[in-house]
Amino acid sequence: MKKRRRRVVLAAVGVVTLAIFGCMCPPKSFRAVKRPRAGRAMNDKVAIVYSKHYQINVGGLEKLHPFDINKYAKIYLALNTAGLLRPEDIFVPQAVTNEQILLVHTPGFLASLKDSKTVARYLEAPIIAAAPAGLVDAAVLNAFRYATGGTILAGRLALKHGIAINLAGGYHHAKPNAGEGFNIYADMAIAIRALQKDGLIKRALIVDLDVHQGNGSAIIFAGDDSVFTFSMHEGDIYPTPKEKSDLDVELPAGTGDEEYLRLLARHLPKVIKTARPDIVFIQAGCDTLAGDPLARLKMTADGIVRRDAMAIDRCVSEGIPVVMCLGGGYSKNAWKVQYDSVRRTIEKYNPAGGNRPRRPTVKEKIYTK
Protein backbone atom coordinates (compact mmCIF):
# COMPACT_ATOMS: atom_id res chain seq x y z
CA MET A 1 0.00 0.00 0.00
CA LYS A 2 2.85 2.36 0.92
CA LYS A 3 4.67 1.57 -2.34
CA ARG A 4 1.53 2.30 -4.34
CA ARG A 5 1.01 5.64 -2.58
CA ARG A 6 4.67 6.51 -3.18
CA ARG A 7 4.26 5.81 -6.91
CA VAL A 8 1.17 8.03 -7.04
CA VAL A 9 2.97 10.86 -5.26
CA LEU A 10 6.04 10.57 -7.52
CA ALA A 11 3.82 10.56 -10.60
CA ALA A 12 2.00 13.66 -9.40
CA VAL A 13 5.30 15.39 -8.64
CA GLY A 14 6.58 14.56 -12.11
CA VAL A 15 3.44 15.76 -13.85
CA VAL A 16 3.26 19.06 -11.97
CA THR A 17 7.00 19.67 -12.36
CA LEU A 18 6.66 19.07 -16.10
CA ALA A 19 3.75 21.49 -16.18
CA ILE A 20 5.74 24.21 -14.44
CA PHE A 21 8.70 23.87 -16.80
CA GLY A 22 6.37 23.58 -19.80
CA CYS A 23 4.84 26.95 -18.95
CA MET A 24 8.26 28.61 -19.10
CA CYS A 25 8.22 28.70 -22.91
CA PRO A 26 4.86 30.18 -23.91
CA PRO A 27 4.31 31.81 -27.32
CA LYS A 28 5.43 35.41 -27.80
CA SER A 29 1.89 36.77 -27.47
CA PHE A 30 1.64 35.19 -24.00
CA ARG A 31 5.15 36.16 -22.89
CA ALA A 32 4.04 39.75 -23.56
CA VAL A 33 1.39 39.48 -20.82
CA LYS A 34 3.46 37.79 -18.15
CA ARG A 35 4.90 40.69 -16.14
CA PRO A 36 2.56 43.10 -14.31
CA ARG A 37 2.26 46.39 -16.19
CA ALA A 38 -0.16 49.05 -17.38
CA GLY A 39 -1.95 48.70 -20.71
CA ARG A 40 -4.17 50.96 -22.78
CA ALA A 41 -7.91 51.40 -22.32
CA MET A 42 -9.53 51.27 -25.74
CA ASN A 43 -11.06 54.63 -26.62
CA ASP A 44 -10.29 55.47 -22.98
CA LYS A 45 -13.45 53.50 -22.09
CA VAL A 46 -12.76 49.75 -22.04
CA ALA A 47 -9.84 48.20 -20.15
CA ILE A 48 -9.02 44.50 -20.57
CA VAL A 49 -7.17 42.66 -17.79
CA TYR A 50 -5.35 39.38 -18.38
CA SER A 51 -2.19 37.54 -17.37
CA LYS A 52 -0.38 34.55 -18.76
CA HIS A 53 -0.38 33.36 -15.15
CA TYR A 54 -4.13 32.69 -15.32
CA GLN A 55 -3.24 29.44 -17.04
CA ILE A 56 -3.43 26.34 -14.84
CA ASN A 57 -1.31 23.55 -16.28
CA VAL A 58 -0.96 20.28 -14.40
CA GLY A 59 0.46 18.28 -17.26
CA GLY A 60 -2.96 17.80 -18.81
CA LEU A 61 -4.61 16.54 -15.63
CA GLU A 62 -6.53 19.82 -15.38
CA LYS A 63 -8.54 18.60 -18.38
CA LEU A 64 -10.12 15.92 -16.22
CA HIS A 65 -12.14 18.67 -14.55
CA PRO A 66 -15.27 19.92 -16.38
CA PHE A 67 -14.08 23.54 -16.22
CA ASP A 68 -11.92 24.54 -19.20
CA ILE A 69 -9.22 26.61 -17.51
CA ASN A 70 -7.75 27.33 -20.94
CA LYS A 71 -10.81 29.37 -21.89
CA TYR A 72 -9.15 32.52 -20.55
CA ALA A 73 -6.18 32.02 -22.85
CA LYS A 74 -8.44 31.17 -25.80
CA ILE A 75 -10.41 34.39 -25.36
CA TYR A 76 -7.27 36.51 -25.06
CA LEU A 77 -5.77 34.91 -28.15
CA ALA A 78 -8.98 35.30 -30.17
CA LEU A 79 -9.21 38.99 -29.26
CA ASN A 80 -5.60 39.42 -30.30
CA THR A 81 -5.79 37.52 -33.59
CA ALA A 82 -9.08 39.25 -34.53
CA GLY A 83 -7.24 42.55 -34.34
CA LEU A 84 -9.39 43.86 -31.50
CA LEU A 85 -6.43 44.45 -29.22
CA ARG A 86 -2.67 44.13 -29.10
CA PRO A 87 -0.76 42.42 -26.27
CA GLU A 88 0.48 45.86 -25.19
CA ASP A 89 -3.15 47.00 -24.74
CA ILE A 90 -3.66 44.44 -21.96
CA PHE A 91 -3.42 45.50 -18.33
CA VAL A 92 -1.40 42.76 -16.62
CA PRO A 93 -2.16 42.38 -12.90
CA GLN A 94 -0.11 41.52 -9.90
CA ALA A 95 -1.12 38.57 -7.74
CA VAL A 96 -3.39 39.29 -4.80
CA THR A 97 -1.50 39.65 -1.52
CA ASN A 98 -2.22 37.83 1.73
CA GLU A 99 -3.14 41.17 3.27
CA GLN A 100 -5.81 41.66 0.60
CA ILE A 101 -7.05 38.07 0.92
CA LEU A 102 -7.52 38.61 4.66
CA LEU A 103 -9.94 41.45 3.97
CA VAL A 104 -12.46 38.64 3.26
CA HIS A 105 -10.99 35.27 4.20
CA THR A 106 -9.89 33.99 7.61
CA PRO A 107 -6.31 33.17 8.66
CA GLY A 108 -7.48 29.59 9.09
CA PHE A 109 -8.53 29.50 5.44
CA LEU A 110 -5.11 30.70 4.32
CA ALA A 111 -3.47 28.04 6.48
CA SER A 112 -5.74 25.36 4.96
CA LEU A 113 -4.28 26.03 1.51
CA LYS A 114 -1.03 24.44 2.64
CA ASP A 115 -2.77 21.06 2.71
CA SER A 116 -3.10 19.43 -0.73
CA LYS A 117 -6.07 17.29 0.30
CA THR A 118 -7.99 20.37 1.40
CA VAL A 119 -7.19 22.22 -1.82
CA ALA A 120 -8.26 19.15 -3.81
CA ARG A 121 -11.60 19.26 -2.01
CA TYR A 122 -12.06 22.97 -2.75
CA LEU A 123 -11.27 22.33 -6.42
CA GLU A 124 -13.26 19.09 -6.64
CA ALA A 125 -10.11 17.59 -8.19
CA PRO A 126 -9.03 14.47 -6.19
CA ILE A 127 -5.82 13.98 -8.18
CA ILE A 128 -4.40 17.16 -6.61
CA ALA A 129 -4.45 15.52 -3.17
CA ALA A 130 -1.42 13.39 -4.03
CA ALA A 131 0.85 16.31 -4.96
CA PRO A 132 3.12 18.15 -2.51
CA ALA A 133 1.66 21.42 -1.25
CA GLY A 134 4.47 23.49 -2.73
CA LEU A 135 3.80 22.22 -6.22
CA VAL A 136 0.04 22.69 -5.85
CA ASP A 137 0.71 26.26 -4.78
CA ALA A 138 2.96 26.96 -7.78
CA ALA A 139 0.94 25.15 -10.45
CA VAL A 140 -2.64 25.84 -9.29
CA LEU A 141 -3.12 28.36 -6.48
CA ASN A 142 -0.80 30.87 -8.12
CA ALA A 143 -3.21 31.11 -11.07
CA PHE A 144 -6.10 31.92 -8.74
CA ARG A 145 -4.02 34.58 -6.98
CA TYR A 146 -3.27 36.31 -10.27
CA ALA A 147 -6.90 36.06 -11.40
CA THR A 148 -7.99 37.62 -8.11
CA GLY A 149 -5.40 40.35 -8.52
CA GLY A 150 -6.92 40.87 -11.96
CA THR A 151 -10.36 41.54 -10.50
CA ILE A 152 -8.89 44.06 -8.04
CA LEU A 153 -7.10 45.81 -10.90
CA ALA A 154 -10.26 45.73 -13.02
CA GLY A 155 -12.11 47.49 -10.20
CA ARG A 156 -9.57 50.30 -10.16
CA LEU A 157 -9.61 50.58 -13.95
CA ALA A 158 -13.41 50.69 -14.09
CA LEU A 159 -13.40 53.65 -11.73
CA LYS A 160 -10.98 55.41 -14.09
CA HIS A 161 -12.31 54.43 -17.53
CA GLY A 162 -15.89 53.22 -17.00
CA ILE A 163 -15.66 49.57 -18.13
CA ALA A 164 -13.13 46.91 -17.19
CA ILE A 165 -13.18 43.23 -18.13
CA ASN A 166 -11.12 40.64 -16.30
CA LEU A 167 -10.71 37.60 -18.55
CA ALA A 168 -11.06 35.37 -15.47
CA GLY A 169 -12.54 35.67 -11.98
CA GLY A 170 -16.09 35.53 -10.73
CA TYR A 171 -15.27 32.96 -8.02
CA HIS A 172 -18.58 33.42 -6.24
CA HIS A 173 -18.69 30.12 -4.30
CA ALA A 174 -15.65 30.84 -2.12
CA LYS A 175 -16.52 31.58 1.51
CA PRO A 176 -14.58 33.33 4.26
CA ASN A 177 -13.33 30.05 5.74
CA ALA A 178 -13.39 27.68 2.75
CA GLY A 179 -13.15 27.30 -0.99
CA GLU A 180 -15.84 25.45 -2.90
CA GLY A 181 -16.95 24.51 -6.39
CA PHE A 182 -13.55 25.05 -8.06
CA ASN A 183 -13.37 28.49 -6.39
CA ILE A 184 -10.50 29.37 -4.07
CA TYR A 185 -10.46 33.12 -3.40
CA ALA A 186 -13.62 35.27 -3.43
CA ASP A 187 -12.14 37.69 -5.96
CA MET A 188 -15.10 40.07 -6.37
CA ALA A 189 -15.54 40.38 -2.61
CA ILE A 190 -11.82 40.95 -2.12
CA ALA A 191 -11.84 43.62 -4.82
CA ILE A 192 -14.79 45.39 -3.20
CA ARG A 193 -13.17 45.34 0.23
CA ALA A 194 -9.86 46.58 -1.22
CA LEU A 195 -11.59 49.49 -2.98
CA GLN A 196 -13.51 50.33 0.19
CA LYS A 197 -10.34 50.13 2.30
CA ASP A 198 -8.58 52.57 -0.05
CA GLY A 199 -11.52 54.98 0.14
CA LEU A 200 -12.27 54.67 -3.58
CA ILE A 201 -15.85 53.46 -3.11
CA LYS A 202 -18.44 53.22 -0.37
CA ARG A 203 -21.12 51.08 -1.97
CA ALA A 204 -21.03 48.20 -4.46
CA LEU A 205 -23.42 45.92 -6.32
CA ILE A 206 -22.81 42.35 -7.49
CA VAL A 207 -24.98 41.30 -10.44
CA ASP A 208 -24.49 37.54 -10.56
CA LEU A 209 -25.73 36.00 -13.82
CA ASP A 210 -24.02 32.62 -13.51
CA VAL A 211 -26.41 29.65 -13.62
CA HIS A 212 -25.34 28.73 -10.07
CA GLN A 213 -26.21 30.95 -7.14
CA GLY A 214 -23.45 33.17 -5.78
CA ASN A 215 -23.66 31.54 -2.37
CA GLY A 216 -20.21 32.68 -1.27
CA SER A 217 -20.98 36.32 -2.06
CA ALA A 218 -24.29 36.04 -0.18
CA ILE A 219 -22.52 34.76 2.94
CA ILE A 220 -19.68 37.28 2.81
CA PHE A 221 -21.95 40.31 2.52
CA ALA A 222 -24.87 39.13 4.66
CA GLY A 223 -26.01 42.02 6.82
CA ASP A 224 -23.73 44.52 5.05
CA ASP A 225 -25.80 47.39 3.70
CA SER A 226 -22.85 48.74 1.70
CA VAL A 227 -22.90 45.80 -0.73
CA PHE A 228 -26.02 44.55 -2.53
CA THR A 229 -25.95 40.98 -3.87
CA PHE A 230 -28.28 40.09 -6.76
CA SER A 231 -28.24 36.54 -8.14
CA MET A 232 -30.24 35.13 -11.07
CA HIS A 233 -29.75 31.37 -11.17
CA GLU A 234 -31.34 28.00 -11.79
CA GLY A 235 -33.17 26.97 -8.65
CA ASP A 236 -32.94 23.18 -8.74
CA ILE A 237 -29.18 22.63 -8.97
CA TYR A 238 -26.01 23.21 -6.91
CA PRO A 239 -25.56 24.83 -4.48
CA THR A 240 -28.08 23.23 -2.14
CA PRO A 241 -29.32 24.53 0.12
CA LYS A 242 -29.19 28.06 -1.25
CA GLU A 243 -27.96 31.02 0.76
CA LYS A 244 -29.89 34.29 0.93
CA SER A 245 -28.73 37.09 -1.34
CA ASP A 246 -30.26 40.56 -1.08
CA LEU A 247 -32.28 39.50 -4.13
CA ASP A 248 -32.47 35.98 -5.55
CA VAL A 249 -34.33 35.27 -8.78
CA GLU A 250 -34.65 31.50 -9.19
CA LEU A 251 -35.26 30.16 -12.69
CA PRO A 252 -36.81 26.81 -13.60
CA ALA A 253 -34.99 24.34 -15.84
CA GLY A 254 -35.65 25.09 -19.49
CA THR A 255 -35.72 28.88 -19.17
CA GLY A 256 -34.70 30.41 -22.51
CA ASP A 257 -33.58 33.78 -23.83
CA GLU A 258 -36.79 35.75 -23.86
CA GLU A 259 -37.96 34.86 -20.35
CA TYR A 260 -34.48 35.32 -18.92
CA LEU A 261 -34.01 38.72 -20.55
CA ARG A 262 -37.52 39.80 -19.56
CA LEU A 263 -36.78 39.06 -15.92
CA LEU A 264 -33.38 40.73 -16.02
CA ALA A 265 -34.88 43.85 -17.64
CA ARG A 266 -37.53 43.87 -14.93
CA HIS A 267 -35.21 43.52 -11.92
CA LEU A 268 -31.95 45.22 -12.92
CA PRO A 269 -33.14 48.86 -12.86
CA LYS A 270 -34.79 48.33 -9.45
CA VAL A 271 -31.66 46.67 -8.07
CA ILE A 272 -29.44 49.52 -9.23
CA LYS A 273 -31.83 52.07 -7.74
CA THR A 274 -31.91 50.23 -4.41
CA ALA A 275 -28.17 49.52 -4.23
CA ARG A 276 -27.03 53.04 -5.23
CA PRO A 277 -23.62 51.58 -6.09
CA ASP A 278 -20.36 53.37 -6.78
CA ILE A 279 -19.34 50.34 -8.84
CA VAL A 280 -20.98 47.18 -10.23
CA PHE A 281 -19.35 43.77 -10.54
CA ILE A 282 -21.04 41.50 -13.10
CA GLN A 283 -20.44 37.78 -12.77
CA ALA A 284 -21.09 36.81 -16.40
CA GLY A 285 -20.96 33.02 -16.23
CA CYS A 286 -22.09 31.43 -19.50
CA ASP A 287 -23.25 28.13 -17.99
CA THR A 288 -26.79 29.35 -18.74
CA LEU A 289 -26.07 28.16 -22.29
CA ALA A 290 -28.27 25.32 -23.54
CA GLY A 291 -26.43 22.01 -23.29
CA ASP A 292 -24.14 22.98 -20.42
CA PRO A 293 -23.39 19.68 -18.65
CA LEU A 294 -23.90 21.16 -15.16
CA ALA A 295 -27.18 23.00 -15.72
CA ARG A 296 -30.46 22.92 -17.63
CA LEU A 297 -31.25 26.42 -18.84
CA LYS A 298 -31.81 26.92 -22.57
CA MET A 299 -30.18 30.21 -23.44
CA THR A 300 -28.54 30.66 -26.85
CA ALA A 301 -25.13 32.19 -27.46
CA ASP A 302 -26.85 35.30 -28.82
CA GLY A 303 -29.06 35.46 -25.73
CA ILE A 304 -26.03 35.47 -23.43
CA VAL A 305 -24.37 38.24 -25.44
CA ARG A 306 -27.61 40.25 -25.17
CA ARG A 307 -27.75 39.52 -21.42
CA ASP A 308 -24.26 40.87 -20.81
CA ALA A 309 -24.93 43.85 -23.06
CA MET A 310 -28.08 44.69 -21.10
CA ALA A 311 -26.19 44.70 -17.80
CA ILE A 312 -23.10 46.57 -19.01
CA ASP A 313 -24.97 49.14 -21.08
CA ARG A 314 -27.36 49.87 -18.23
CA CYS A 315 -24.46 50.69 -15.94
CA VAL A 316 -22.82 52.86 -18.58
CA SER A 317 -26.06 54.74 -19.26
CA GLU A 318 -26.34 55.54 -15.55
CA GLY A 319 -22.69 56.55 -15.27
CA ILE A 320 -21.75 53.67 -12.96
CA PRO A 321 -18.31 52.05 -13.36
CA VAL A 322 -18.71 48.37 -14.22
CA VAL A 323 -16.48 45.30 -14.01
CA MET A 324 -17.17 42.09 -15.93
CA CYS A 325 -15.75 38.79 -14.63
CA LEU A 326 -16.19 35.60 -16.65
CA GLY A 327 -17.44 33.12 -14.07
CA GLY A 328 -18.48 29.60 -15.06
CA GLY A 329 -19.27 27.79 -18.27
CA TYR A 330 -18.64 24.10 -18.89
CA SER A 331 -19.72 23.39 -22.46
CA LYS A 332 -17.25 23.02 -25.30
CA ASN A 333 -18.10 26.42 -26.77
CA ALA A 334 -18.26 28.34 -23.49
CA TRP A 335 -15.12 30.31 -24.33
CA LYS A 336 -16.49 31.29 -27.75
CA VAL A 337 -19.72 32.67 -26.24
CA GLN A 338 -17.77 34.81 -23.80
CA TYR A 339 -15.39 35.92 -26.53
CA ASP A 340 -18.41 37.13 -28.52
CA SER A 341 -19.68 39.02 -25.48
CA VAL A 342 -16.35 40.71 -24.78
CA ARG A 343 -15.98 41.51 -28.46
CA ARG A 344 -19.42 43.14 -28.51
CA THR A 345 -18.44 45.44 -25.66
CA ILE A 346 -15.12 46.39 -27.23
CA GLU A 347 -16.70 47.14 -30.59
CA LYS A 348 -19.56 49.17 -29.11
CA TYR A 349 -17.35 51.40 -27.01
CA ASN A 350 -14.37 51.50 -29.37
CA PRO A 351 -16.11 52.08 -32.72
CA ALA A 352 -12.90 53.24 -34.39
CA GLY A 353 -11.80 49.60 -34.50
CA GLY A 354 -8.49 47.91 -33.91
CA ASN A 355 -5.75 46.31 -35.97
CA ARG A 356 -5.41 43.90 -38.85
CA PRO A 357 -6.51 40.32 -38.03
CA ARG A 358 -3.94 37.53 -38.19
CA ARG A 359 -3.90 33.76 -38.01
CA PRO A 360 -2.86 32.14 -34.73
CA THR A 361 0.47 30.35 -34.88
CA VAL A 362 0.76 26.60 -34.40
CA LYS A 363 2.44 27.20 -31.04
CA GLU A 364 -0.46 29.43 -29.94
CA LYS A 365 -2.99 26.78 -30.94
CA ILE A 366 -1.14 24.10 -28.99
CA TYR A 367 -0.69 26.36 -25.96
CA THR A 368 -4.40 27.13 -25.69
CA LYS A 369 -5.79 23.71 -26.67
C-alpha positions in Angstrom: 0.0 0.0 0.0 2.8 2.4 0.9 4.7 1.6 -2.3 1.5 2.3 -4.3 1.0 5.6 -2.6 4.7 6.5 -3.2 4.3 5.8 -6.9 1.2 8.0 -7.0 3.0 10.9 -5.3 6.0 10.6 -7.5 3.8 10.6 -10.6 2.0 13.7 -9.4 5.3 15.4 -8.6 6.6 14.6 -12.1 3.4 15.8 -13.8 3.3 19.1 -12.0 7.0 19.7 -12.4 6.7 19.1 -16.1 3.8 21.5 -16.2 5.7 24.2 -14.4 8.7 23.9 -16.8 6.4 23.6 -19.8 4.8 26.9 -19.0 8.3 28.6 -19.1 8.2 28.7 -22.9 4.9 30.2 -23.9 4.3 31.8 -27.3 5.4 35.4 -27.8 1.9 36.8 -27.5 1.6 35.2 -24.0 5.2 36.2 -22.9 4.0 39.8 -23.6 1.4 39.5 -20.8 3.5 37.8 -18.2 4.9 40.7 -16.1 2.6 43.1 -14.3 2.3 46.4 -16.2 -0.2 49.0 -17.4 -2.0 48.7 -20.7 -4.2 51.0 -22.8 -7.9 51.4 -22.3 -9.5 51.3 -25.7 -11.1 54.6 -26.6 -10.3 55.5 -23.0 -13.5 53.5 -22.1 -12.8 49.7 -22.0 -9.8 48.2 -20.1 -9.0 44.5 -20.6 -7.2 42.7 -17.8 -5.3 39.4 -18.4 -2.2 37.5 -17.4 -0.4 34.6 -18.8 -0.4 33.4 -15.1 -4.1 32.7 -15.3 -3.2 29.4 -17.0 -3.4 26.3 -14.8 -1.3 23.6 -16.3 -1.0 20.3 -14.4 0.5 18.3 -17.3 -3.0 17.8 -18.8 -4.6 16.5 -15.6 -6.5 19.8 -15.4 -8.5 18.6 -18.4 -10.1 15.9 -16.2 -12.1 18.7 -14.5 -15.3 19.9 -16.4 -14.1 23.5 -16.2 -11.9 24.5 -19.2 -9.2 26.6 -17.5 -7.8 27.3 -20.9 -10.8 29.4 -21.9 -9.1 32.5 -20.5 -6.2 32.0 -22.9 -8.4 31.2 -25.8 -10.4 34.4 -25.4 -7.3 36.5 -25.1 -5.8 34.9 -28.2 -9.0 35.3 -30.2 -9.2 39.0 -29.3 -5.6 39.4 -30.3 -5.8 37.5 -33.6 -9.1 39.3 -34.5 -7.2 42.6 -34.3 -9.4 43.9 -31.5 -6.4 44.5 -29.2 -2.7 44.1 -29.1 -0.8 42.4 -26.3 0.5 45.9 -25.2 -3.1 47.0 -24.7 -3.7 44.4 -22.0 -3.4 45.5 -18.3 -1.4 42.8 -16.6 -2.2 42.4 -12.9 -0.1 41.5 -9.9 -1.1 38.6 -7.7 -3.4 39.3 -4.8 -1.5 39.7 -1.5 -2.2 37.8 1.7 -3.1 41.2 3.3 -5.8 41.7 0.6 -7.1 38.1 0.9 -7.5 38.6 4.7 -9.9 41.4 4.0 -12.5 38.6 3.3 -11.0 35.3 4.2 -9.9 34.0 7.6 -6.3 33.2 8.7 -7.5 29.6 9.1 -8.5 29.5 5.4 -5.1 30.7 4.3 -3.5 28.0 6.5 -5.7 25.4 5.0 -4.3 26.0 1.5 -1.0 24.4 2.6 -2.8 21.1 2.7 -3.1 19.4 -0.7 -6.1 17.3 0.3 -8.0 20.4 1.4 -7.2 22.2 -1.8 -8.3 19.2 -3.8 -11.6 19.3 -2.0 -12.1 23.0 -2.8 -11.3 22.3 -6.4 -13.3 19.1 -6.6 -10.1 17.6 -8.2 -9.0 14.5 -6.2 -5.8 14.0 -8.2 -4.4 17.2 -6.6 -4.5 15.5 -3.2 -1.4 13.4 -4.0 0.8 16.3 -5.0 3.1 18.1 -2.5 1.7 21.4 -1.3 4.5 23.5 -2.7 3.8 22.2 -6.2 0.0 22.7 -5.8 0.7 26.3 -4.8 3.0 27.0 -7.8 0.9 25.1 -10.4 -2.6 25.8 -9.3 -3.1 28.4 -6.5 -0.8 30.9 -8.1 -3.2 31.1 -11.1 -6.1 31.9 -8.7 -4.0 34.6 -7.0 -3.3 36.3 -10.3 -6.9 36.1 -11.4 -8.0 37.6 -8.1 -5.4 40.3 -8.5 -6.9 40.9 -12.0 -10.4 41.5 -10.5 -8.9 44.1 -8.0 -7.1 45.8 -10.9 -10.3 45.7 -13.0 -12.1 47.5 -10.2 -9.6 50.3 -10.2 -9.6 50.6 -14.0 -13.4 50.7 -14.1 -13.4 53.7 -11.7 -11.0 55.4 -14.1 -12.3 54.4 -17.5 -15.9 53.2 -17.0 -15.7 49.6 -18.1 -13.1 46.9 -17.2 -13.2 43.2 -18.1 -11.1 40.6 -16.3 -10.7 37.6 -18.6 -11.1 35.4 -15.5 -12.5 35.7 -12.0 -16.1 35.5 -10.7 -15.3 33.0 -8.0 -18.6 33.4 -6.2 -18.7 30.1 -4.3 -15.6 30.8 -2.1 -16.5 31.6 1.5 -14.6 33.3 4.3 -13.3 30.1 5.7 -13.4 27.7 2.7 -13.2 27.3 -1.0 -15.8 25.5 -2.9 -17.0 24.5 -6.4 -13.6 25.0 -8.1 -13.4 28.5 -6.4 -10.5 29.4 -4.1 -10.5 33.1 -3.4 -13.6 35.3 -3.4 -12.1 37.7 -6.0 -15.1 40.1 -6.4 -15.5 40.4 -2.6 -11.8 40.9 -2.1 -11.8 43.6 -4.8 -14.8 45.4 -3.2 -13.2 45.3 0.2 -9.9 46.6 -1.2 -11.6 49.5 -3.0 -13.5 50.3 0.2 -10.3 50.1 2.3 -8.6 52.6 -0.1 -11.5 55.0 0.1 -12.3 54.7 -3.6 -15.9 53.5 -3.1 -18.4 53.2 -0.4 -21.1 51.1 -2.0 -21.0 48.2 -4.5 -23.4 45.9 -6.3 -22.8 42.4 -7.5 -25.0 41.3 -10.4 -24.5 37.5 -10.6 -25.7 36.0 -13.8 -24.0 32.6 -13.5 -26.4 29.7 -13.6 -25.3 28.7 -10.1 -26.2 30.9 -7.1 -23.4 33.2 -5.8 -23.7 31.5 -2.4 -20.2 32.7 -1.3 -21.0 36.3 -2.1 -24.3 36.0 -0.2 -22.5 34.8 2.9 -19.7 37.3 2.8 -22.0 40.3 2.5 -24.9 39.1 4.7 -26.0 42.0 6.8 -23.7 44.5 5.1 -25.8 47.4 3.7 -22.8 48.7 1.7 -22.9 45.8 -0.7 -26.0 44.5 -2.5 -26.0 41.0 -3.9 -28.3 40.1 -6.8 -28.2 36.5 -8.1 -30.2 35.1 -11.1 -29.8 31.4 -11.2 -31.3 28.0 -11.8 -33.2 27.0 -8.7 -32.9 23.2 -8.7 -29.2 22.6 -9.0 -26.0 23.2 -6.9 -25.6 24.8 -4.5 -28.1 23.2 -2.1 -29.3 24.5 0.1 -29.2 28.1 -1.3 -28.0 31.0 0.8 -29.9 34.3 0.9 -28.7 37.1 -1.3 -30.3 40.6 -1.1 -32.3 39.5 -4.1 -32.5 36.0 -5.6 -34.3 35.3 -8.8 -34.7 31.5 -9.2 -35.3 30.2 -12.7 -36.8 26.8 -13.6 -35.0 24.3 -15.8 -35.6 25.1 -19.5 -35.7 28.9 -19.2 -34.7 30.4 -22.5 -33.6 33.8 -23.8 -36.8 35.7 -23.9 -38.0 34.9 -20.3 -34.5 35.3 -18.9 -34.0 38.7 -20.6 -37.5 39.8 -19.6 -36.8 39.1 -15.9 -33.4 40.7 -16.0 -34.9 43.8 -17.6 -37.5 43.9 -14.9 -35.2 43.5 -11.9 -32.0 45.2 -12.9 -33.1 48.9 -12.9 -34.8 48.3 -9.5 -31.7 46.7 -8.1 -29.4 49.5 -9.2 -31.8 52.1 -7.7 -31.9 50.2 -4.4 -28.2 49.5 -4.2 -27.0 53.0 -5.2 -23.6 51.6 -6.1 -20.4 53.4 -6.8 -19.3 50.3 -8.8 -21.0 47.2 -10.2 -19.3 43.8 -10.5 -21.0 41.5 -13.1 -20.4 37.8 -12.8 -21.1 36.8 -16.4 -21.0 33.0 -16.2 -22.1 31.4 -19.5 -23.3 28.1 -18.0 -26.8 29.4 -18.7 -26.1 28.2 -22.3 -28.3 25.3 -23.5 -26.4 22.0 -23.3 -24.1 23.0 -20.4 -23.4 19.7 -18.6 -23.9 21.2 -15.2 -27.2 23.0 -15.7 -30.5 22.9 -17.6 -31.3 26.4 -18.8 -31.8 26.9 -22.6 -30.2 30.2 -23.4 -28.5 30.7 -26.8 -25.1 32.2 -27.5 -26.8 35.3 -28.8 -29.1 35.5 -25.7 -26.0 35.5 -23.4 -24.4 38.2 -25.4 -27.6 40.2 -25.2 -27.7 39.5 -21.4 -24.3 40.9 -20.8 -24.9 43.8 -23.1 -28.1 44.7 -21.1 -26.2 44.7 -17.8 -23.1 46.6 -19.0 -25.0 49.1 -21.1 -27.4 49.9 -18.2 -24.5 50.7 -15.9 -22.8 52.9 -18.6 -26.1 54.7 -19.3 -26.3 55.5 -15.6 -22.7 56.6 -15.3 -21.8 53.7 -13.0 -18.3 52.0 -13.4 -18.7 48.4 -14.2 -16.5 45.3 -14.0 -17.2 42.1 -15.9 -15.8 38.8 -14.6 -16.2 35.6 -16.7 -17.4 33.1 -14.1 -18.5 29.6 -15.1 -19.3 27.8 -18.3 -18.6 24.1 -18.9 -19.7 23.4 -22.5 -17.3 23.0 -25.3 -18.1 26.4 -26.8 -18.3 28.3 -23.5 -15.1 30.3 -24.3 -16.5 31.3 -27.8 -19.7 32.7 -26.2 -17.8 34.8 -23.8 -15.4 35.9 -26.5 -18.4 37.1 -28.5 -19.7 39.0 -25.5 -16.4 40.7 -24.8 -16.0 41.5 -28.5 -19.4 43.1 -28.5 -18.4 45.4 -25.7 -15.1 46.4 -27.2 -16.7 47.1 -30.6 -19.6 49.2 -29.1 -17.3 51.4 -27.0 -14.4 51.5 -29.4 -16.1 52.1 -32.7 -12.9 53.2 -34.4 -11.8 49.6 -34.5 -8.5 47.9 -33.9 -5.7 46.3 -36.0 -5.4 43.9 -38.9 -6.5 40.3 -38.0 -3.9 37.5 -38.2 -3.9 33.8 -38.0 -2.9 32.1 -34.7 0.5 30.4 -34.9 0.8 26.6 -34.4 2.4 27.2 -31.0 -0.5 29.4 -29.9 -3.0 26.8 -30.9 -1.1 24.1 -29.0 -0.7 26.4 -26.0 -4.4 27.1 -25.7 -5.8 23.7 -26.7 
